[in-house]
């Protein structure tokens, strides 16, 4: 009879978990440590054996520091760390520049000068760490992701070319160039380059066929073993390999760990700092871009969002410490993190294993490191370079629009032709141009409205409404938005100029959604004001931010009394309407109306005042009196005969929201009276008011006692509700534009 197998004892399960964790940690260690050695060979190419040992020691010390600090500070387990290859190319250029400065000062070649170059690289890393931490603390990490995609891909394509040449240099000891073609004719150099290229091809192809995170480390390990088998079969010794440039070293037996001398520190001065400054700034930028890309990839891998600002802080602080020891910028690594995620590895300490391995190499690995074949390390650089330069560029070029492909290729070519700094400068310049050109296409005019399309929130009498319906087209409201600069501000002047033959007499510029503007945009508004003055058009500004208003006044633009200002576009519309009404003999603040006369005109009735008197009451309100309170039962309505009232929406803990201003000849409260229920807004007297009140009971008695007059009242209600509905529709239409 079959029985269910018993689970393994807890101790065995625990030991098995530790064994799996160590195996995974060992695999990612091969990747992290080997890539660090390859980058060290790239950065410190051309150094003496002792200088290369010093550089390798610094890079591995930095890897140890960042790996351990990053693992301790990271919020999520399973995030591995490795040196950033994209920045290693930049550090190689910086080390060469620093060495050239020291040589120009007469410092003799040797370990002291090489030590100063190693220190310069470390200072760049520390500065990069400080920049990353500052970006994270300021919560600006997400801005790094806004770098235009073709520019970012162009960066990596150009760096891929630099990696490729660096790999050839590491493999052969000769930098590619037309002047060095003769050196490559030597069979030894051709064989070294061939081994590196062949291994790189395996690193490119096999991991795509064998979908396992250990594929690349396994290829590296097999290549190292295969090299030594072939080397021994040829009867060659380790010393022969080191003299011929096939192996690293020779290193002093024992430990790799070494530090620059005090004399190297003395060579650091402000002249050297000035040379390193642009490289350090570029290093910070590239590190931030690389870190953001890695975090994005890890987010997709684990299926959970990550706080890029926190990751910037963790990596930044760790790199400050790592840079102090001479390391290269190091941070989140996608490839080893993918291996840990696919293996289900959750141990927090596993990502620190590469740091422990690097420390062991530093303390005990001089003899083992001397056996590392240069072509194998070069193959790692070549494979990464080919991935960035060819594969990724081709993949992206097939999907990007043609103009973005041109940008990508321009950035990549500039890095190859102009160098790292020139390429980065061109890339950033293109980024700004892309941003400006793209933002230019975002409309800065949110909506263009004429006065007959949308009126202010003031509800006016029928006579005034007819005047405005005929004349309000002379009001032009331009609602502006966004940031205005030299590429988009001209659209405002063009929009106004297009109305030159269209009878515009009042121009309202609403700045309620404007974020700011540059000096060129200020000049545009100066030209607009001069054009308006020539056309005898009155200008009103609404919702102008204080800082922007100060800039206008400083340039002598939009000065009062020629130009008036209002807190809102609604108030600007109200002012323009009242100027039009005044021109037609309708004084807005002195109007009067009579309910009896209104009903008589609407219903062609006689003796309305006498017939209406028993069913209504006359009321008077002082400024500030509440006619109706929000939330109370709607048992009556008021016909305003004199004065002004305002309907406001009251919310607990918030400022009152103005909805509408009512003038003589309008009803208020009629909707709640007809449909029942509570008031949806409060009504407050703005000026001294005289009105007629009709309550529910009075209206019911009127319907029984005098049906024709009651019909006239209901008709008046329907007409006013329909007018308000039309106004509300206009407001909604404006909001949706």
Secondary structure, DSSP 4 states (H G I P E B T S, - for coil): ---PPPPPPHHHHHHHHHHHHHHHHHHHHHHHHHHHHHHHHHHTTT--HHHHHHHHHHHHHHHHHHHHHHHHH-SSTT--EEE-HHHHHHHHHHHHHHHHHHHHTTPPSSHHHHHHHHHHHHHHHHHHHHHHHHHHHTT-HHHHTTS-HHHHHHHHHHHHHHHHHHHHHHHHSS--SGGGHHHHTSHHHHHHHHHHHHHHHHHHHHHHHS--TTHHHHHHHHHHHHHHHHHHHTT--HHHHHHTTSB-----SS-------HHHHHT--HHHHHHHHHHHHHHHHHHHHHHHHHHHHHHHHHTS---HHHHHHHHHHHHHHHHHTTPPPEEE-HHHHHHHHHTT---TTGGGHHHHHHHHHHHH-HHHHTT-BHHHHHHHHHHHHHIIIIIIHHHHHTTS-HHHHHHHHHHHHHHHHH-HHHHHHHHHHHHHHHHHHHHHTS-SEEEEEETTT---SEE--HHHHHHHHHHGGGEEEEEEEEEE-TTTTHHHHHHHHTTTTTT--EEEEEEEEEEEE-HHHHHHHHHHHHHHHHTT-EEEEES--HHHHHHHHHTT-S-TTTEEEESSHHHHHHHHHHHHHHHTT--GGG-B--HHHHHHHHHT-SSHHHHHGGG-EEEEE-TT-EEE-TTSB--EEEEEEES-EEEEE--TTS--EEEEEE-TT-EESHHHHHH-SB-SSEEEESS-EEEEEEEHHHHHHHHHH-HHHHHHHHHHHHHHHHHHHHHHHHHHHHHH-
